[in-house]
Structures are given as C-alpha cells and as structure tokens.
Amino acid sequence: MQELFKKAWEKIEKSKNIILAAHINPDGDALGSSLSLYPILKKMGKNVKVFNVTKPLPMYLDFLPNFDKVTDKLPKNYDLLISFDCGSFDRLGIEEKPPFLINIDHHISNTKYGDINIIDSKAASSSQVVYNMLKANNIEIPSESAVCIYTALVTDTGSFQYESVNEKVFEMAAELVKCGVKPDFVAKMLFQRDRLSRLRLLAKAYDTIELCCEGKVAFVEVTKEMMEITGAIKDDTDTIVNSVRAIASVEVACMLREDDDGIKISLRSKNYADVSKVAVKYGGGGHIRAAGATINNEFDFEKVKEMLKKDLKEILKGEK
Amino acid sequence: MQELFKKAWEKIEKSKNIILAAHINPDGDALGSSLSLYPILKKMGKNVKVFNVTKPLPMYLDFLPNFDKVTDKLPKNYDLLISFDCGSFDRLGIEEKPPFLINIDHHISNTKYGDINIIDSKAASSSQVVYNMLKANNIEIPSESAVCIYTALVTDTGSFQYESVNEKVFEMAAELVKCGVKPDFVAKMLFQRDRLSRLRLLAKAYDTIELCCEGKVAFVEVTKEMMEITGAIKDDTDTIVNSVRAIASVEVACMLREDDDGIKISLRSKNYADVSKVAVKYGGGGHIRAAGATINNEFDFEKVKEMLKKDLKEILKGEK
C-alpha cells in the first residue's frame, strides 16, 4: 500500500490539470474525500477542478470548505482524474476514459477501473485512504482538508459507531483535530440542521410500524399522501428504516415507499440476516446489511408485505 | 492534577473496604465510571462494592461488565468511598459522611464535598478523569474497565459530537480500543435496542411540533393520553426535545409533558440562549443549554406556551 501511495503521489506531482471526482448522488465520504485534496493541490500550483455530475448537491454538506467550487461540467483537456469512493467507472457520470485515472476507494466491490487503484477495504472511509496517502508522502494537512477528511469519516461511520471503527480511526481523528478540526462544529452542521418536514414525516411513518416473525421483522410505510401532507422530500425518508431496525427485537427492517415507478423497498438487517438475497429476487441489489429494490405498481403495500414476510421468514430460518 | 491523582491512588492502596458510588438516576458516565474501577480494585485484593441508590437501574446500561454487582444497600463499616460524576453530596443518597471520600467529577459546579476532590471541568466525562488517574499511576486497564470508561465517554459526548471532544478524547478512545473495547458493540448496546413504544410516542409527539418567533422557538407536547395509547414510559420522552432543537431554524426547543404533579417543561438551546433563566423563573433550574421546571396544574398547555413564548422572546431579544 505504501508503494501505491508513493506512485500515486508521483503521478499527482507530475500532472498539471487535475480533476477530483466522486460518484453520483455523493454522500459525505464521496464529497468530503474529493474536496479534501483541493486546497493541497491548489497550493502545489495545480489547476484543480472538483467534478460531480449531481445537481443539486446535498445541502447538508454545504459547510465543507470549497463546496462552492464543485462543478457539474467536466473540464476538457486534463491530465489526471482522481476518483473517490466510487465502486465502478460508470458511477462517475463521465463518458470518455480519462488520460490517467487514480482510483481511491474503500469498497471491497470496487472494479479497479483505474490506472492506479488504491482500494483499502479495511478503511472506515475513502477519506481514511486519502489521509494515509498524505501521511505516506509527508504532506502537511491544512485545516480545510482536515475538515473534509473528518466529515467523510463521521458520515461513513455513523459518528464512530460502525464495525470499521478501530484504534487507527480514533488516532486519525485525534490528528485531524490537531490540524484544526472542531468536532462539535462538524456535528452541528451535519446533525443540527434538520427539517421540520422530516420530523412531520417521521410522525406519519412511525405510526405505521408493524412487527412480525416474533418481532424480528418490522415494516414501515411511506405513502405519497404522507409526503404531500408533510411537505417532505425524498431525502427526508433516509433515516426511517435505520430507526426502525434499532428496535430491540428487530433483525430486519423494511421500508415500503410509494414512488412514481412502483414500490421502493429498503431493507436493513442488524446482526446476521443477508437481506441482499431478498432484494436481488425483486431485481434490486445491495449489501448483506443494506439492500433495496423497486417492485412495480401492480401490487399494493399489503400484497408486497405479504410476499416479503414469506421471503424474510425463509431467510431468518436459514441463518443464525 | 498529577499530584492529586497520586494522592488519591495512595489512599486507595491503603484502604481495604471500598465503595464506588454515583449520583441518583445514574447516566452512562455515572454508572460507567463507578464500574470502571471495580475489576481493578478486585484484582488488588480489595473488598469492593458498587453502590447506587436508584432502583431499578437504567436497563440500557445492563451490558456494562459487573452491572449485576451494583447494590442499593449501603454496606456498613467501610474505609473509603469514591464518588463519580456527582456534583453534590446529597445526590449520592447516603446519610452519614463516609470515613474518607474521594470525589471524582467533571462538573464545574461540583461542591468539593470530598476529602480529596479531583474535579476536571475540561474533561469530556468523569470517566476521562478516572482514565487520567489510572494513567498517572501506571495502572493497566483491563478490557472490562475499558468498556465502562468508553461507554461513559460515548454517552457524555453524544457519540463524539459535543464541544468537549478534542484530540485527547480521541487519543483516549484509541487507547481504550487497544485495551479491548469494540466501539460497534458499545454502539449497538446503546443505540440498537430501542423500544417500539418510543417510536410510537415520537409519532404522536412530532405531530404537535409548533414553531414560533421566526422559527427560533419550537414547542412539542407529550400528554398523558399519548403515553397511555402508545404504552410509553417516561424514559421514552428523553430524546424528543433534543430532536426538535435539531431543526435548522430552532435556537430553543421546549417540551411540555403532562405529569402527575403538573406540567413538566424541558428547555434546550442550541447556540446562544440561556434557558436556565426561564427555568429558574418557574422554580426549576439547570444549565445554559439544558434546563427544566415543573409548572403546577392550574394552567393548561396553551396557557403555558403563551407564557413561555413571552419569556423566550425576551431572552432571544437580549442575546445574540
């Protein structure tokens, strides 16, 4: 890994026009990692652009230094593109293969589409891979970069709560604070700018929670009517399924959302159930603990729940 | 501070029968700090008891090693009592002054009621003071103690989100992981054993959110009827006011709860308003950012809101 870090940095040093890019619909890690290198490369005298195909960008990340520099127009005539947190090339939203591509990620499923691939599946965030690369090359981390690296870490570990959190993660957090990060500022920006519409939607959705399979499975519903009444946007539904999974008895939580193109199901498991199997059955996909699919409109919520109940019973029987 | 740490440890070494105690209605820091010394003192051959006057203890902390050892019967004939996270002697629930008392805390308001007082108001948790004391005396931290120290830290920093979180906090977290803490296990125990009744209560309560004062003030209501319909317990109301404060525009959130002895008001502010002033006016108390009071039964919710609106308008005008 140390050798890859050096090789990548050599390439960066030799390049003049550099693009920093992340996957479509970027989360904190994708955008934070992209933006973390911006001040450093600028200071090195590079012509740097931060590219993301998504418009508008998620507003909850607007406090990241240089957020306003992100563009959805891919510049022409560049030497090097660095991609962050992006599992496959098509998710960058770029048509032509770049002249040179450094691929920095922490997803084990990464398709290694770069000329240099730095994939560390043990890293808690892609920003930790960036951090390790900077350390390996003795690059000083300015406060603007540290905030981006730290924010990416916080969002990708659920505030230091996931399995990926180990001593190295905390050591990095300590270092980033030394570089100028104020953890309470980042937390306020991420978690203290909530929307009333979201709480109103939770009120409606939580009222529909239904437990079955001895409390191991929980369903929660979000209808178009709920969205309209509360003025909620799709982002407002993000945390619902996780909150329902957090019920003590629950192993699998499933949110059903009425979308234009069908019923969107979001599945989460807590300890052992592989919910990706169920998602795949309905033409979707995902991971063991988080998966989803869209089921077409010929069924209603009750019918879909009935089908899923059967599937989930099987899964819970087979495992653990 | 180093000298105090040494003096306290010398006293511990000389004592045979030791009681570890914390304040009534203990939170994660109080109970975690008390329990953190238990395995260490046991190994030193001491006769150790962990005392807390509260019954039952909060169930969400039942995963702490030696949770089952906590007793609400104060043993007789002991040499030393160590109190943790307890601002004043009366909150220990002990009648007679102990023969010797070491008072370990991080609240600036601590009344220094001990024979030795180790109060570090810059510490993120009382457990950080314990940790520093162990370090200062070169005491090895067994995994059972580390889990208690870490849990106390997580609960008292809102999972590394409060102003008290600095590089030392993260360095300590890294050390505790080296001692055997699994951060994801602690997070699962603390945050993934939720009650359905709590979510059902949130559904009812969030439906009552009302913004005023240009969105700076938010009210939320919890009635007895809501509690009965949802089967919620008082603990289920704990996070409501914090979640309402998290709305972007809100500076002060206020929960009104219908209790047997009147209307309990819980006030939280985000950045600048001193809500303790309002609480004191109604015979309550608290801190700048978190305060509360109970208003007697002669008023209804609407009347109380009207009064509070006036008070809060004043406060918001005066400050910032």
Interface residues (C-beta under 8 A of the other chain):
Chain A: G158 S159 F160 Q161 Y162 E163 V165 N166 E167 K168 F170 E171 A173 A174 E175 V177 K178 P183 D184 A187 K188 F191 Q192 R193 D194 R195 L196 L199 R200 L202 A203 K204 A205 Y206 D207 I209 L211 S243 V244 R245 A246 I247 A248 K270
Chain B: V154 G158 S159 F160 Q161 Y162 E163 V165 N166 E167 K168 F170 E171 A173 A174 E175 V177 K178 P183 D184 A187 K188 F191 Q192 R193 D194 R195 L196 L199 R200 L202 A203 K204 A205 Y206 D207 I209 L211 S243 V244 R245 A246 I247 A248 K270
